[in-house]
Structures are given as C-alpha cells and as structure tokens.
Amino acid sequence: MEEQDFINDLRAGKQFAYGKLLDLFQQKVFATCISFVPNKEDAEDIAQDVFVEVFNSINKFKGNSKLSTWIYRITTNKCLEFIRKKNTKKRFAFLQSIMGNEIPMDKTKYFTEMNHPGVLLENKQKSETLFKAINQLPRCPACGFYA
C-alpha cells in the first residue's frame, strides 16, 4: 500500500488503517518515548497520547514530510510537554514547601489577589524570609549567579 493511500484510509477512519498504524509505529513511538522519559509507565502513557493525537489530527497532516516524520515530531513534542509539566510540578512543590501549604494544589483554580492587611503583612514576611535565604546562598565568582 502506498503511503498516500494509507493516509487517505486513516483520514476516512477505516479501522484496518488504524490497526496498521499501530503495527507500524507502536514500537518506534514507545522507543522514542522511553529515550526521553526512562519510566516505562510514563512512556506508555505518552505513547498512547501520541496515537490519540495522530488519530485526532490526521486531517491536519499536510504531507510536506513523510508520515513517520510527522509522528516522530508529535512524539517528541508530547515527551517534551510531559517533561515540562513534571518540572513545573517539582518547582510548584518546592515553592509550596517554602511558603507553606496554603497554596492550593488544584491548579485549575485561579489564584485570587488578597489585599487584606494581615495577608499582605504575612506575605511580606514570607518574602523577606525567602530572599534572606536566597541571599545566603553561595555565588559563583565568575558570573555572580547563585551556585
């Protein structure tokens, strides 16, 4: 089967085409994911997300590259997105450990600005404590950044 015919079958939603897509690319996608994220379960989840994305956006495939290149690009983007989210969670947890547990972990809720004098004073005190700790960190003599 020629690649364009295969792509047309995918766009038409033909079941055998989706099966063939998995047969052709499942191992390659997983291998790419595991090279970015060396945790088997996370890599499997990302690979599943890749195929969902491919299924949902096959009509957006312009054909400027091979299908395998397009799938590889989706795979790397999904892996990098996973790593960014994971790093954001780590930073958020670090800030929460410094500032206390009053920061809600549910990021779907928006932070609201509190202008109550007591809250402002407490935040100022926490900021002073944080910056005092930061200023006690050693600095790199060459560049002046914190080590």
N, C-alpha and C positions, 0 to 999 in steps of 0.2 A: 504494500500500500504506500503510495506516495505521501509525503508529509502534508501537502496541501489538502489532499483528500481526508487524511486523518484529522486535520484541524477542522475541516468542514463538518465531519462527523461529530466532533466534540461540540462544535457550535450548535449543531442540530440536536444535541442532547441524547445521542444514541448510547445506550447502556454499554454495548461492547467496546465503544471507543473509550469510555471511562475506565473500563477494566484493563484495556490495553495500555492506557496512560499509566495506571498504577503498576502494571507489569514492567513497563519500560523504564519508569523513573523512580519507583519507590526506593530501591537500594541506593541510587545516586543521591537522591534528596536526603535520605537518612544519613548517608556517609558525610555529606556536606554539613548537615546539622550537628552531627557528633564531633566534627572537627572544630566547630565554633563553641559548642556547649557540651563539655565532656560528661554530661549526665544523661544516661540512656532514656529515662522517663521524660526529661525536658526535651531531648532531641526528638523523641517520638511525638510529643505534643506539637512541637514546631513543625515537624514534617506533615502532621495532619492539617495544621493551619495552612501550610503551603498548598496542599491539594484542594482545600476548601477555596482558597484564593484563586487558584488556577481555574477551578470549576466555575466560580462566580464571575471571573473576569476574562474568560476565553474570548468573548466577543470584542474585548478591547485590544487583543493581540493584533498588531498591525502587520506582522510578517516581515519587518525590517531585519530580523535576525532569525536564526533557527529557533524552533520551539524549545529545544533543550537549553539554549542560552537564556531565553526568557524565563524558563522555570528556574534555572540557576540564579538568576537575578532576584526573583521572588524569594527564593530560599535564603539567599544571603541577607536580603532586606529583613525578612522575618527573624532571622538569627540575631542580627544587629539590634532590631527593635526589642527582642527579648532581653538581650544583654543590657540595653539602656534602661529598660524598666526595672530590671533586677538591681542595677546600680543606683537607680533613683530610690528604690525601697531601702537599700542599705543606708544611703545618705539621710533619708527621712527618719529611719530608726535611730541613727546616730544623733540627729538633732533632737529627737524626742527623748532620748536618754539624757541629754544635756539639759533640755528645757523642762523636763517632767512629762507626765502622762496626760496633760490637759489638751494636747494637740490630738484631734480626732484621727484615728487611723483610717476611717472611711473617707477616701479622697473624692468620693462622689459628692460630698457635702462641701459647700464653699465656705472658706474662712470669712468670718464677718469681722469688721473693724469694731473694736470696743473702745469707746472714748471715756469710760468711767475712770475717774481719778485714781481709784485703787488699783485697777487693772493696769493703767498706764505706769504707775509707780512700780508695780511688781515686774512689768516687762522691762522697765528701765534698769531695775536691779539685776534681773537675769542677764540683760545685755552687758552690763558692766562686768558681771562675773565671767561671762563668756569671753569678752575682749581682754580681760585681765589674764585669763588662762591662755589665750592665744598669744598675747604679748610675752608670755614666759617661755614660749617655745623657742628652741634654738634657730638662729638664722644662718643661712648659707653665706659664708664670707664673700663668695664670688659674685652672687647675684642679689643678695639681700632678701630673698624669699625665705619663708619658713621651711625648715627642713622636715 
